[in-house]
Amino acid sequence: MELNIEILAHYLAQEKAHILFPDLKLNSKEILEMQCYQALCQIQQIVRDDTLEDPECFERIERIICVFEQMG
């Protein structure tokens, strides 16, 4: 990272921030619940997928991990 960006990032990390999203219709709880619900729906589809036949469920586990990775 360039020195000027590092200095600026370090300085700003110590400051208070106040961020507004004037057009945002959901609050943080609603956003989290929506994201969690979507992840659970995807996981449910993976668990119910009969085309994944490996006995150790490796493919299912791998796909579930991918769901979480996509969510960050």
Residue, then its C-alpha position, 0 to 999 in steps of 0.5 A: m500500500e502506498l505510504n500516503i494511503e497508509i497514513l490516511a487510513h491510520y488517521l481515519a481509523q482513530e476518528k469517529a464516523h457517522i454514516l447515513f443512507p437516506d434511501l435505505k428502507l431496512n434497519s440493520k436487524e432486518i438486513l441481517e435477518m434477510q441475509c440469514y434467511q437467504a443463506l438458510c434457504q440456500i443451505q436447505q436446497i443443498v441438504r435436500d439435493d439428491t444429486l449429491e451422493d458422496p457418502e461423507c457429504f463432502e460436496r454438500i459441506e463444500r457448497i454450504i461453505c461456499v454460501f457462507e463465503q459468498m456472504g462474506 
